[in-house]
């Protein structure tokens, strides 16, 4: 709940520190005493539109601070965590209004933008009445209000999961379809590439091997003649091998026992020479065999190199990467052939997810329609005592699958028909100011235990009514205050008499005696005569006097005091 309100330099208020309690608190005072200033200040602190004109004349800036004591399960804790703001028990909202029109906002002394301030404050306070830009008059909130009344929040969360699953499946199928369409446009090229590269059959390292063979074959012809001449000299007609062999045989035949020592060294030397020549002949023959080639083979190698290099240029890759390119194109072709089947599966998954969503959305729509009828009936029971017995409250539920979203396909708006035979329409457009306040009060009474903000502020909700109707309003405000904190600016003594706490707001010239138990003083332009605005919690005696004034007007009579006493002592 709201535990304190602090205002500095706002309009006529120089300084105000106000402690607040639970239950029903009323604020009373004569017209022009400054009640609207308090509500304008609260609206500013909650993220309302700033205006340099709110700053007290002569001051460079104004400031409003609201302090809250929140339950452990209040949604504001999650909102603070999401915004990465400190959460240390007490929640403090502060708004600074500069005289030049600029504003600054903070939550728990951490700077925030106005959007964050509004988002978090929306769950803290609801303003009803003259501040009709907030709370239930905004049609954007009506669907959530109906869901809270019907206990459908878990269904909405589940539907949101189905919505996200459907959108995810739809997006996956759409992406695959786009990929398939792009691949299909290249299908002919991919198939041609696969056929061409498969026929070519490139192998890793093939280009280098072919180039080495080609170079060797081109040099072979140049050295073949020299090899032939050398082979002829070693093992051909001019070879010394026959003569050396004959010489060795003659020496071996002529040598006797006594000549062995003389001949052996020469024979061994000639044998070694013959062995060396034989080895040279073998190497030369091998070299000739290696150098030997067919011109057709060289032509085939050159054609192969040309084809590989042409393919490398065509597909913009090194020749050694052609096997990888071939594998990639084969994979793409295989995927292309499989894509139709995959796309069909993805389309089915998206269709199934869509069907599941719409089935759940239809069930939720039906639940909302049933809840709308129950809400209309519950509100109707509250309208008679509020002098709206001839009026009708209508929860309009419009379902349009084209507007499907995470919260369903329904648009919910509160309509009213103020008189039989008149045309019903949106509550904000059809109801007058006083009627609107009473419609909202009836709604809040019905919704009191359905996720309401912990603090409700009603601004002159009793305007234009009196007697039994004012008493009915007081009864409902008191009932509301059993579950939430209620603050009400009122001119009705019947409402004021039902309050647990009573604050008097008065604007008086300097020197006027106060009648309250305590006061907060504010002063306007120091250049003008001093004016004091007083906010005083009233003692029981002073409270009776204020209610008597509200009953009698300027002159308080004994009869008015007696009537005030009866109101205060009535069974509430």
VENJOLIN-V84275 format. One record per pair of residues at least 24 apart in sequence whose C-alpha atoms are under 10 Angstrom apart, sorted by the first residue. I is the first residue (numbers start at 1). J is the second residue. D is the distance in whole Angstrom. If there is no record, write none. Layout:
I;J;D + I;J;D
This chain:
1;67;9 + 1;68;5 + 1;69;5 + 1;70;6 + 1;71;8 + 1;91;10 + 1;124;8 + 1;125;8 + 1;453;9 + 1;454;5 + 1;455;6 + 1;456;9 + 1;484;8 + 1;485;6 + 1;486;9 + 2;66;7 + 2;67;6 + 2;68;5 + 2;69;7 + 2;70;9 + 2;91;9 + 2;92;10 + 2;124;8 + 2;125;8 + 2;454;8 + 2;455;7 + 2;456;10 + 2;485;8 + 2;486;10 + 2;487;10 + 3;66;8 + 3;67;6 + 3;68;5 + 3;69;6 + 3;70;10 + 3;90;9 + 3;91;10 + 3;485;10 + 4;65;8 + 4;66;6 + 4;67;5 + 4;68;7 + 4;69;10 + 4;92;10 + 5;38;9 + 5;41;9 + 5;42;8 + 5;45;10 + 5;64;7 + 5;65;6 + 5;66;5 + 5;67;7 + 5;68;9 + 5;93;10 + 6;38;10 + 6;41;9 + 6;42;10 + 6;63;8 + 6;64;6 + 6;65;5 + 6;66;7 + 6;67;9 + 6;94;9 + 7;38;8 + 7;41;7 + 7;42;9 + 7;45;10 + 7;62;8 + 7;63;6 + 7;64;5 + 7;65;6 + 7;66;9 + 7;94;10 + 7;95;10 + 7;522;10 + 8;41;10 + 8;55;9 + 8;56;9 + 8;59;10 + 8;61;9 + 8;62;5 + 8;63;5 + 8;64;6 + 8;65;9 + 8;96;9 + 8;522;9 + 9;54;8 + 9;55;6 + 9;56;5 + 9;57;8 + 9;58;9 + 9;59;7 + 9;60;9 + 9;61;7 + 9;62;5 + 9;63;7 + 9;64;9 + 9;97;9 + 9;522;9 + 9;523;9 + 9;524;9 + 10;37;8 + 10;38;9 + 10;40;9 + 10;41;7 + 10;52;10 + 10;53;9 + 10;54;5 + 10;55;5 + 10;56;5 + 10;57;9 + 10;59;9 + 10;61;8 + 10;62;5 + 10;63;7 + 10;64;8 + 10;96;10 + 10;97;9 + 10;522;10 + 10;524;9 + 11;37;7 + 11;38;10 + 11;40;10 + 11;41;9 + 11;52;10 + 11;53;8 + 11;54;5 + 11;55;5 + 11;56;4 + 11;57;7 + 11;59;10 + 11;62;8 + 11;522;10 + 11;523;10 + 11;524;8 + 11;525;9 + 12;37;8 + 12;54;9 + 12;55;9 + 12;56;6 + 12;57;8 + 12;507;10 + 12;522;7 + 12;523;6 + 12;524;5 + 12;525;8 + 12;531;8 + 12;532;9 + 12;533;8 + 13;37;8 + 13;38;9 + 13;41;10 + 13;54;10 + 13;55;9 + 13;56;7 + 13;62;9 + 13;520;9 + 13;521;8 + 13;522;5 + 13;523;6 + 13;524;7 + 13;531;10 + 13;532;9 + 13;533;7 + 13;534;10 + 14;55;10 + 14;56;7 + 14;57;10 + 14;59;9 + 14;62;9 + 14;63;10 + 14;520;10 + 14;521;8 + 14;522;5 + 14;523;6 + 14;524;7 + 14;525;10 + 14;532;10 + 14;533;9 + 15;62;10 + 15;63;10 + 15;520;7 + 15;521;7 + 15;522;5 + 15;523;8 + 15;533;10 + 16;64;9 + 16;519;9 + 16;520;5 + 16;521;7 + 16;522;7 + 16;533;9 + 16;534;9 + 16;535;8 + 17;65;9 + 17;519;9 + 17;520;7 + 17;521;9 + 17;535;9 + 18;66;10 + 18;503;10 + 18;519;9 + 18;520;8 + 18;535;8 + 18;536;9 + 18;537;9 + 19;67;10 + 19;537;10 + 20;67;10 + 20;68;10 + 20;485;9 + 20;487;9 + 20;501;9 + 20;503;10 + 20;537;10 + 21;485;8 + 21;486;9 + 21;487;10 + 21;500;9 + 21;501;8 + 22;454;10 + 22;455;9 + 22;481;8 + 22;482;9 + 22;483;9 + 22;484;8 + 22;485;5 + 22;486;7 + 22;487;9 + 22;500;9 + 22;501;9 + 23;455;10 + 23;477;9 + 23;478;8 + 23;479;9 + 23;480;8 + 23;481;5 + 23;482;6 + 23;483;8 + 23;484;7 + 23;485;5 + 23;486;6 + 23;487;8 + 23;499;8 + 23;500;6 + 23;501;8 + 24;456;10 + 24;457;10 + 24;474;10 + 24;477;7 + 24;478;6 + 24;479;9 + 24;480;8 + 24;481;5 + 24;482;8 + 24;484;9 + 24;485;6 + 24;486;5 + 24;487;6 + 24;488;8 + 24;495;10 + 24;496;9 + 24;498;8 + 24;499;5 + 24;500;5 + 24;501;6 + 24;502;9 + 25;457;9 + 25;477;10 + 25;478;9 + 25;481;9 + 25;485;8 + 25;486;6 + 25;487;5 + 25;488;6 + 25;489;9 + 25;496;8 + 25;498;9 + 25;499;6 + 25;500;6 + 25;501;5 + 25;502;6 + 25;503;7 + 25;537;10 + 26;457;10 + 26;458;9 + 26;486;8 + 26;487;6 + 26;488;5 + 26;489;6 + 26;490;7 + 26;491;10 + 26;495;8 + 26;496;6 + 26;497;9 + 26;498;9 + 26;499;6 + 26;500;8 + 26;501;6 + 26;502;5 + 26;503;6 + 26;504;8 + 27;459;9 + 27;460;10 + 27;487;8 + 27;488;6 + 27;489;5 + 27;490;6 + 27;491;9 + 27;496;8 + 27;499;10 + 27;501;9 + 27;502;6 + 27;503;5 + 27;504;6 + 27;505;7 + 27;535;9 + 27;536;10 + 27;537;9 + 28;460;10 + 28;488;9 + 28;489;6 + 28;490;6 + 28;491;6 + 28;492;9 + 28;493;9 + 28;496;8 + 28;502;8 + 28;503;6 + 28;504;5 + 28;505;6 + 28;506;9 + 28;535;10 + 28;546;8 + 28;547;9 + 28;550;9 + 29;489;9 + 29;490;8 + 29;491;8 + 29;503;9 + 29;504;6 + 29;505;5 + 29;506;6 + 29;507;9 + 29;534;10 + 29;535;9 + 29;546;8 + 29;549;10 + 29;550;9 + 30;491;8 + 30;504;9 + 30;505;8 + 30;506;7 + 30;507;9 + 30;549;10 + 30;550;9 + 30;553;10 + 30;554;10 + 31;491;9 + 31;505;10 + 31;506;9 + 31;507;10 + 32;505;10 + 32;506;8 + 32;507;8 + 33;504;9 + 33;505;6 + 33;506;5 + 33;507;5 + 33;508;8 + 33;532;10 + 33;533;7 + 33;534;9 + 33;535;10 + 34;505;7 + 34;506;7 + 34;507;7 + 34;533;7 + 34;534;9 + 34;535;9 + 35;459;9 + 35;460;10 + 35;489;7 + 35;490;10 + 35;504;9 + 35;505;7 + 35;506;9 + 35;507;10 + 35;535;10 + 36;130;9 + 36;131;10 + 36;459;8 + 36;460;10 + 36;489;9 + 38;64;10 + 38;489;10 + 38;505;10 + 39;127;9 + 39;130;9 + 39;131;8 + 39;457;9 + 39;458;10 + 39;459;8 + 39;489;9 + 40;130;10 + 40;131;8 + 41;65;9 + 41;66;10 + 41;95;9 + 42;66;8 + 42;95;10 + 42;125;9 + 42;127;9 + 42;457;10 + 43;125;10 + 43;126;10 + 43;127;8 + 43;131;8 + 43;134;9 + 44;94;9 + 44;95;7 + 44;96;9 + 44;97;9 + 44;103;10 + 44;105;10 + 45;93;7 + 45;94;6 + 45;95;5 + 45;96;8 + 45;97;10 + 45;105;8 + 45;106;10 + 45;114;10 + 45;117;8 + 45;118;9 + 45;121;9 + 46;93;8 + 46;94;8 + 46;95;8 + 46;105;9 + 46;114;9 + 46;117;7 + 46;118;6 + 46;119;9 + 46;120;9 + 46;121;6 + 46;122;8 + 46;124;9 + 46;125;8 + 46;126;10 + 47;93;10 + 47;94;10 + 47;95;8 + 47;103;10 + 47;105;8 + 47;113;9 + 47;114;6 + 47;115;8 + 47;116;9 + 47;117;6 + 47;118;5 + 47;119;9 + 47;120;10 + 47;121;8 + 47;122;9 + 48;95;10 + 48;114;8 + 48;117;9 + 48;118;8 + 48;131;10 + 48;133;9 + 48;134;9 + 49;103;9 + 49;114;9 + 50;95;9 + 50;96;9 + 50;97;7 + 50;98;9 + 50;101;7 + 50;102;7 + 50;103;7 + 50;104;10 + 51;97;7 + 51;98;8 + 51;99;8 + 51;100;8 + 51;101;5 + 51;102;8 + 51;103;8 + 52;97;7 + 52;98;6 + 52;99;4 + 52;100;5 + 52;101;4 + 52;102;7 + 52;103;9 + 53;97;9 + 53;98;9 + 53;99;7 + 53;100;9 + 53;101;8 + 54;97;8 + 54;98;9 + 54;99;8 + 54;101;9 + 55;96;10 + 55;97;7 + 55;98;7 + 55;99;6 + 55;100;9 + 55;101;9 + 56;99;8 + 56;523;9 + 56;524;7 + 56;525;8 + 57;99;9 + 57;524;7 + 57;525;6 + 57;526;9 + 57;527;10 + 58;99;9 + 58;524;9 + 58;525;7 + 58;526;8 + 58;527;10 + 59;98;9 + 59;99;7 + 59;525;9 + 60;97;9 + 60;98;6 + 60;99;5 + 60;100;8 + 61;96;7 + 61;97;6 + 61;98;4 + 61;99;5 + 61;100;9 + 61;101;9 + 61;102;9 + 61;103;9 + 62;95;8 + 62;96;6 + 62;97;5 + 62;98;6 + 62;99;8 + 62;103;9 + 63;94;7 + 63;95;6 + 63;96;4 + 63;97;6 + 63;98;9 + 63;103;10 + 63;104;9 + 63;105;10 + 64;93;8 + 64;94;6 + 64;95;5 + 64;96;7 + 64;97;8 + 64;105;10 + 65;92;7 + 65;93;6 + 65;94;4 + 65;95;7 + 65;96;9 + 65;105;10 + 65;106;10 + 65;107;10 + 66;91;8 + 66;92;6 + 66;93;5 + 66;94;6 + 66;95;9 + 66;107;10 + 67;91;6 + 67;92;5 + 67;93;6 + 67;94;9 + 67;107;10 + 67;108;9 + 68;92;6 + 68;93;8 + 68;124;8 + 68;125;10 + 68;454;10 + 68;455;10 + 69;124;10 + 69;454;10 + 70;124;9 + 70;454;8 + 71;454;9 + 74;123;8 + 74;124;9 + 74;451;10 + 74;453;9 + 74;454;9 + 75;120;9 + 75;123;7 + 75;124;9 + 75;451;10 + 75;453;10 + 76;119;9 + 76;120;6 + 76;121;8 + 76;122;9 + 76;123;7 + 76;124;8 + 77;120;9 + 78;120;10 + 79;116;9 + 79;119;8 + 79;120;6 + 79;121;10 + 79;123;10 + 80;107;9 + 80;108;10 + 80;116;9 + 80;120;8 + 83;112;9 + 83;116;8 + 83;120;9 + 84;110;10 + 85;109;9 + 85;110;7 + 85;111;9 + 85;112;9 + 86;110;8 + 91;124;10 + 93;117;8 + 93;120;9 + 93;121;8 + 121;453;9 + 122;453;8 + 123;451;9 + 123;452;8 + 123;453;5 + 123;454;8 + 123;455;9 + 124;452;9 + 124;453;5 + 124;454;6 + 124;455;6 + 124;456;9 + 125;452;9 + 125;453;6 + 125;454;7 + 125;455;5 + 125;456;6 + 125;457;7 + 125;485;9 + 125;486;10 + 126;452;8 + 126;453;6 + 126;454;8 + 126;455;7 + 126;456;5 + 126;457;6 + 126;458;9 + 126;486;10 + 127;455;9 + 127;456;6 + 127;457;5 + 127;458;6 + 127;459;8 + 127;487;9 + 127;488;10 + 128;436;9 + 128;437;7 + 128;438;10 + 128;440;7 + 128;441;8 + 128;444;10 + 128;456;8 + 128;457;6 + 128;458;5 + 128;459;6 + 128;460;9 + 128;461;8 + 128;488;9 + 129;433;7 + 129;434;8 + 129;435;10 + 129;436;7 + 129;437;5 + 129;438;9 + 129;440;8 + 129;441;10 + 129;457;8 + 129;458;6 + 129;459;5 + 129;460;7 + 129;461;6 + 129;462;10 + 129;463;10 + 129;488;10 + 129;489;10 + 130;433;8 + 130;434;9 + 130;436;10 + 130;437;8 + 130;458;8 + 130;459;6 + 130;460;8 + 130;461;9 + 131;457;9 + 131;458;9 + 131;459;8 + 132;428;9 + 132;433;9 + 132;436;9 + 132;437;9 + 132;459;10 + 133;428;10 + 135;440;9 + 135;453;9 + 135;456;10 + 136;413;10 + 136;414;9 + 136;427;10 + 136;428;9 + 136;440;7 + 136;443;9 + 136;444;9 + 137;413;9 + 137;414;8 + 137;426;9 + 137;427;7 + 137;428;6 + 137;429;10 + 137;436;9 + 137;437;10 + 137;440;8 + 138;413;9 + 138;414;9 + 138;427;10 + 138;428;8 + 139;411;9 + 139;412;7 + 139;413;5 + 139;414;7 + 139;415;10 + 139;426;9 + 139;427;9 + 139;428;9 + 140;411;9 + 140;412;8 + 140;413;8 + 141;412;9 + 141;413;9 + 141;414;10 + 142;395;9 + 142;396;10 + 142;397;10 + 142;411;8 + 142;412;6 + 142;413;6 + 142;414;7 + 143;368;9 + 143;395;10 + 143;396;10 + 143;397;9 + 143;407;9 + 143;408;10 + 143;410;8 + 143;411;7 + 143;412;5 + 143;413;7 + 143;414;9 + 144;407;9 + 144;412;9 + 144;451;10 + 145;412;9 + 145;443;10 + 145;447;8 + 145;450;8 + 145;451;8 + 145;452;9 + 146;368;7 + 146;369;10 + 146;371;7 + 146;372;7 + 146;375;8 + 146;395;9 + 146;397;10 + 146;412;8 + 146;413;9 + 146;414;10 + 146;447;9 + 146;450;9 + 147;364;9 + 147;367;9 + 147;368;7 + 147;371;8 + 147;372;9 + 147;412;10 + 147;450;9 + 148;371;10 + 148;447;8 + 148;449;9 + 148;450;6 + 148;451;6 + 148;452;9 + 149;368;10 + 149;371;8 + 149;372;9 + 149;374;9 + 149;375;8 + 149;446;8 + 149;447;6 + 149;448;9 + 149;449;9 + 149;450;6 + 149;451;8 + 150;367;8 + 150;368;7 + 150;370;9 + 150;371;6 + 150;372;8 + 150;374;9 + 150;375;8 + 150;447;10 + 150;450;9 + 151;367;10 + 151;371;9 + 151;450;8 + 151;451;10 + 152;364;8 + 152;367;8 + 152;368;8 + 152;371;9 + 153;407;10 + 155;360;9 + 155;361;9 + 155;363;9 + 155;364;7 + 155;367;10 + 155;407;9 + 156;360;9 + 156;361;9 + 156;364;8 + 156;406;8 + 156;407;6 + 156;408;8 + 157;406;8 + 157;407;8 + 158;357;10 + 158;360;9 + 158;406;9 + 158;407;9 + 159;356;9 + 159;357;7 + 159;358;9 + 159;359;10 + 159;360;6 + 159;361;7 + 159;364;8 + 159;405;9 + 159;406;6 + 159;407;7 + 159;408;7 + 160;357;9 + 160;361;10 + 160;405;8 + 160;406;4 + 160;407;6 + 160;408;8 + 161;357;9 + 161;406;8 + 161;407;10 + 162;353;7 + 162;354;8 + 162;355;10 + 162;356;7 + 162;357;5 + 162;358;9 + 162;360;8 + 162;361;9 + 162;406;8 + 163;353;8 + 163;354;8 + 163;356;9 + 163;357;6 + 163;358;9 + 163;360;10 + 163;361;9 + 163;404;9 + 163;405;7 + 163;406;5 + 163;407;8 + 163;408;8 + 164;353;9 + 164;357;9 + 164;405;9 + 164;406;7 + 165;349;10 + 165;350;9 + 165;353;7 + 165;354;9 + 165;356;10 + 165;357;9 + 166;349;9 + 166;350;6 + 166;351;8 + 166;352;8 + 166;353;5 + 166;354;5 + 166;355;9 + 166;356;8 + 166;357;7 + 166;358;10 + 167;350;8 + 167;353;8 + 167;354;8 + 167;405;10 + 167;406;10 + 168;350;8 + 168;353;9 + 169;346;7 + 169;347;8 + 169;348;9 + 169;349;6 + 169;350;5 + 169;351;8 + 169;352;9 + 169;353;7 + 169;354;9 + 170;346;8 + 170;347;7 + 170;348;10 + 170;349;8 + 170;350;5 + 170;351;8 + 170;353;8 + 170;354;8 + 171;346;10 + 171;350;9 + 172;343;9 + 172;346;7 + 172;347;9 + 172;349;10 + 172;350;8 + 173;342;9 + 173;343;7 + 173;344;9 + 173;345;9 + 173;346;5 + 173;347;6 + 173;348;9 + 173;349;8 + 173;350;7 + 174;343;9 + 174;346;9 + 174;347;9 + 174;350;10 + 175;343;10 + 176;339;8 + 176;340;10 + 176;342;8 + 176;343;7 + 176;346;8 + 176;347;10 + 177;339;9 + 177;340;9 + 177;342;10 + 177;343;7 + 177;344;10 + 177;346;9 + 177;347;9 + 179;336;10 + 179;339;9 + 180;335;9 + 180;336;7 + 180;337;10 + 180;339;7 + 180;340;8 + 180;343;8 + 181;336;10 + 183;332;8 + 183;333;9 + 183;335;9 + 183;336;7 + 183;339;10 + 184;333;10 + 184;336;7 + 184;337;10 + 184;339;10 + 186;333;10 + 187;332;9 + 187;333;8 + 187;336;8 + 187;337;10 + 188;333;10 + 189;329;10 + 190;326;10 + 190;328;10 + 190;329;6 + 190;330;8 + 190;331;10 + 190;332;8 + 190;333;7 + 190;336;10 + 191;329;8 + 191;330;8 + 191;332;9 + 191;333;7 + 192;329;10 + 193;311;10 + 193;315;9 + 193;325;9 + 193;326;8 + 193;329;7 + 193;330;9 + 193;333;10 + 194;325;9 + 194;326;6 + 194;327;9 + 194;328;9 + 194;329;6 + 194;330;6 + 194;331;10 + 194;332;10 + 194;333;8 + 195;326;9 + 195;329;10 + 195;330;9 + 196;311;9 + 196;326;9 + 197;308;10 + 197;311;8 + 197;322;8 + 197;323;8 + 197;325;8 + 197;326;6 + 197;327;9 + 197;329;9 + 197;330;10 + 198;323;9 + 198;326;7 + 198;327;9 + 198;330;9 + 200;304;9 + 200;307;8 + 200;308;8 + 200;311;9 + 200;322;10 + 200;323;10 + 200;326;10 + 201;308;9 + 201;322;9 + 201;323;8 + 201;326;9 + 202;304;10 + 202;307;10 + 202;308;7 + 202;311;9 + 202;319;8 + 202;320;8 + 202;321;9 + 202;322;6 + 202;323;6 + 202;324;10 + 202;325;10 + 202;326;9 + 203;308;10 + 203;319;9 + 203;320;7 + 203;321;9 + 203;322;8 + 203;323;6 + 203;324;10 + 204;319;8 + 204;320;5 + 204;321;7 + 204;322;8 + 204;323;7 + 204;324;9 + 205;319;9 + 205;320;6 + 205;321;9 + 206;304;10 + 206;305;9 + 206;308;9 + 206;319;8 + 206;320;7 + 207;301;10 + 207;304;9 + 207;305;7 + 207;306;10 + 207;308;7 + 207;309;8 + 207;318;10 + 207;319;7 + 207;320;7 + 208;305;9 + 208;319;10 + 208;320;9 + 210;298;10 + 210;301;6 + 210;302;8 + 210;304;8 + 210;305;7 + 211;301;8 + 211;302;9 + 211;305;8 + 213;298;9 + 213;301;8 + 213;302;10 + 214;297;9 + 214;298;6 + 214;299;9 + 214;300;10 + 214;301;7 + 214;302;7 + 214;305;9 + 215;298;10 + 216;290;9 + 216;291;8 + 216;298;10 + 217;290;9 + 217;291;7 + 217;292;8 + 217;293;7 + 217;294;9 + 217;295;9 + 217;297;9 + 217;298;7 + 217;301;10 + 218;291;9 + 218;293;10 + 218;295;10 + 218;298;8 + 219;291;8 + 220;287;9 + 220;288;9 + 220;290;8 + 220;291;5 + 220;292;7 + 220;293;8 + 221;288;10 + 221;291;7 + 221;292;8 + 221;293;9 + 222;291;9 + 223;287;10 + 223;288;9 + 223;291;8 + 224;284;10 + 224;287;8 + 224;288;6 + 224;289;10 + 224;290;10 + 224;291;7 + 224;292;8 + 225;288;9 + 226;284;10 + 226;288;10 + 227;283;10 + 227;284;6 + 227;285;8 + 227;287;7 + 227;288;7 + 227;291;9 + 228;284;8 + 228;285;8 + 228;287;10 + 228;288;7 + 229;284;10 + 230;280;9 + 230;281;8 + 230;284;7 + 230;285;10 + 231;277;10 + 231;280;8 + 231;281;6 + 231;282;9 + 231;283;9 + 231;284;6 + 231;285;7 + 231;287;10 + 231;288;9 + 232;281;9 + 232;284;10 + 233;277;10 + 233;281;9 + 234;274;10 + 234;276;10 + 234;277;6 + 234;278;8 + 234;279;10 + 234;280;7 + 234;281;6 + 234;282;10 + 234;284;9 + 235;277;8 + 235;278;8 + 235;280;9 + 235;281;6 + 235;282;9 + 235;284;10 + 235;285;10 + 236;281;9 + 239;277;9 + 240;273;10 + 240;274;9 + 240;277;9 + 241;270;10 + 241;273;9 + 241;274;6 + 241;275;10 + 241;277;7 + 241;278;8 + 242;274;9 + 244;270;7 + 244;271;9 + 244;273;9 + 244;274;7 + 245;270;8 + 245;271;8 + 245;274;8 + 357;404;9 + 357;405;10 + 357;406;9 + 357;408;9 + 358;401;8 + 358;404;9 + 358;408;8 + 358;409;9 + 360;408;9 + 361;399;10 + 361;401;9 + 361;404;9 + 361;405;9 + 361;406;9 + 361;407;8 + 361;408;5 + 361;409;7 + 361;410;9 + 362;399;9 + 362;401;9 + 362;408;8 + 362;409;8 + 362;410;9 + 363;408;10 + 364;407;9 + 364;408;7 + 364;409;9 + 364;410;9 + 365;397;8 + 365;398;9 + 365;399;7 + 365;408;8 + 365;409;8 + 365;410;7 + 365;411;10 + 366;397;10 + 366;399;10 + 368;395;10 + 368;397;8 + 368;410;9 + 368;412;9 + 369;395;9 + 369;396;9 + 369;397;7 + 369;398;9 + 369;399;10 + 369;410;10 + 369;412;10 + 371;395;9 + 372;396;8 + 372;397;8 + 372;412;9 + 372;414;10 + 375;443;9 + 375;446;8 + 375;447;9 + 376;414;9 + 376;443;9 + 376;446;10 + 378;442;9 + 378;443;9 + 378;445;9 + 378;446;7 + 378;447;10 + 379;439;8 + 379;440;10 + 379;441;10 + 379;442;6 + 379;443;6 + 379;444;9 + 379;445;8 + 379;446;7 + 379;447;9 + 380;439;10 + 380;442;8 + 380;443;10 + 381;442;9 + 381;446;10 + 382;438;9 + 382;439;9 + 382;441;9 + 382;442;6 + 382;443;8 + 382;445;8 + 382;446;8 + 382;472;9 + 382;473;10 + 382;476;9 + 383;438;8 + 383;439;7 + 383;441;9 + 383;442;7 + 383;443;10 + 383;472;10 + 384;469;9 + 384;472;9 + 385;442;10 + 385;468;8 + 385;469;6 + 385;470;9 + 385;471;9 + 385;472;6 + 385;473;8 + 385;476;10 + 386;435;9 + 386;438;7 + 386;439;9 + 386;441;9 + 386;442;8 + 386;462;10 + 386;465;9 + 386;468;8 + 386;469;5 + 386;470;8 + 386;471;9 + 386;472;6 + 386;473;7 + 386;476;10 + 387;435;9 + 387;438;9 + 387;465;8 + 387;466;10 + 387;468;9 + 387;469;6 + 387;470;9 + 387;472;9 + 387;473;10 + 388;418;8 + 388;419;9 + 388;435;8 + 388;438;8 + 388;439;8 + 388;469;9 + 389;418;9 + 389;419;9 + 390;417;8 + 390;418;7 + 390;419;6 + 390;420;7 + 391;416;7 + 391;417;5 + 391;418;4 + 391;419;5 + 391;420;7 + 391;422;10 + 391;424;10 + 391;431;10 + 391;435;10 + 391;439;10 + 392;416;6 + 392;417;5 + 392;418;6 + 392;419;8 + 392;420;8 + 392;424;8 + 392;439;10 + 393;417;7 + 393;418;8 + 393;424;9 + 393;425;10 + 393;427;8 + 393;439;8 + 393;442;10 + 393;443;10 + 394;424;8 + 394;425;9 + 394;426;9 + 394;427;9 + 395;426;10 + 395;427;10 + 396;425;10 + 396;426;9 + 433;460;10 + 433;461;9 + 433;463;8 + 433;464;9 + 434;460;9 + 434;461;7 + 434;462;7 + 434;463;6 + 434;464;7 + 434;465;8 + 435;461;9 + 435;462;9 + 435;463;9 + 435;464;9 + 436;461;9 + 437;461;5 + 437;462;8 + 437;463;9 + 438;462;8 + 438;463;10 + 438;469;10 + 438;473;8 + 441;473;8 + 441;476;8 + 441;477;8 + 441;480;9 + 442;473;9 + 442;476;8 + 442;477;10 + 444;476;9 + 444;477;9 + 444;480;8 + 445;476;7 + 445;477;8 + 445;478;10 + 445;479;7 + 445;480;6 + 445;481;10 + 445;483;10 + 446;476;10 + 446;480;9 + 447;480;9 + 448;479;9 + 448;480;6 + 448;481;9 + 448;482;9 + 448;483;7 + 448;484;7 + 449;480;9 + 449;482;10 + 449;483;7 + 449;484;9 + 452;483;9 + 452;484;8 + 453;484;8 + 453;485;9 + 454;481;10 + 454;483;8 + 454;484;5 + 454;485;6 + 454;486;9 + 455;481;9 + 455;483;10 + 455;484;6 + 455;485;5 + 455;486;6 + 455;487;8 + 456;480;9 + 456;481;9 + 456;484;7 + 456;485;6 + 456;486;5 + 456;487;6 + 456;488;8 + 457;485;9 + 457;486;6 + 457;487;5 + 457;488;6 + 457;489;8 + 458;486;8 + 458;487;6 + 458;488;5 + 458;489;6 + 458;490;8 + 459;487;8 + 459;488;6 + 459;489;5 + 459;490;7 + 460;488;7 + 460;489;5 + 460;490;5 + 460;491;7 + 460;492;9 + 461;488;8 + 461;489;8 + 461;490;7 + 461;491;9 + 461;492;9 + 461;495;10 + 462;488;10 + 462;489;9 + 462;490;7 + 462;491;7 + 462;492;7 + 462;494;10 + 462;495;8 + 463;490;8 + 463;491;8 + 463;492;8 + 464;491;10 + 464;492;10 + 465;491;10 + 465;492;8 + 466;491;9 + 466;492;7 + 466;493;9 + 466;494;8 + 466;495;10 + 467;492;9 + 467;493;9 + 467;494;7 + 468;494;8 + 469;494;9 + 469;495;10 + 470;494;6 + 470;495;6 + 470;496;10 + 471;495;6 + 471;496;9 + 471;497;9 + 471;498;9 + 471;567;10 + 473;498;10 + 474;498;6 + 474;499;8 + 474;572;9 + 475;499;10 + 475;572;7 + 478;572;8 + 479;572;10 + 490;550;10 + 491;547;9 + 491;550;7 + 491;551;9 + 492;547;9 + 492;550;7 + 492;551;8 + 493;544;10 + 493;546;9 + 493;547;5 + 493;548;8 + 493;549;9 + 493;550;6 + 493;551;6 + 493;563;10 + 493;564;8 + 493;567;8 + 493;568;10 + 494;547;9 + 494;550;9 + 494;551;9 + 494;564;9 + 494;567;7 + 494;568;9 + 495;547;10 + 495;567;10 + 496;543;9 + 496;544;10 + 496;546;9 + 496;547;7 + 496;550;9 + 496;567;9 + 496;568;9 + 497;543;9 + 497;544;9 + 497;547;7 + 497;564;8 + 497;565;9 + 497;566;9 + 497;567;6 + 497;568;5 + 497;569;9 + 497;570;9 + 497;572;9 + 498;567;8 + 498;568;7 + 498;569;10 + 498;570;9 + 498;571;9 + 498;572;7 + 499;568;9 + 499;572;10 + 501;537;7 + 501;538;8 + 501;539;9 + 501;540;10 + 501;543;9 + 502;536;8 + 502;537;6 + 502;538;6 + 502;539;8 + 502;540;9 + 502;542;10 + 502;543;7 + 502;546;10 + 503;534;10 + 503;535;6 + 503;536;5 + 503;537;5 + 503;538;6 + 503;539;10 + 503;543;9 + 503;546;10 + 504;534;7 + 504;535;5 + 504;536;5 + 504;537;6 + 504;538;7 + 504;542;10 + 504;543;9 + 504;546;8 + 505;533;7 + 505;534;5 + 505;535;5 + 505;536;7 + 505;537;9 + 506;532;8 + 506;533;5 + 506;534;5 + 506;535;7 + 506;536;9 + 507;531;7 + 507;532;5 + 507;533;4 + 507;534;6 + 507;535;9 + 508;532;5 + 508;533;6 + 508;534;8 + 509;533;9 + 515;539;9 + 515;541;10 + 515;542;7 + 515;543;10 + 515;545;10 + 515;546;10 + 516;541;10 + 516;542;7 + 516;543;9 + 517;542;8 + 540;568;9 + 541;565;10 + 543;568;9 + 544;568;8
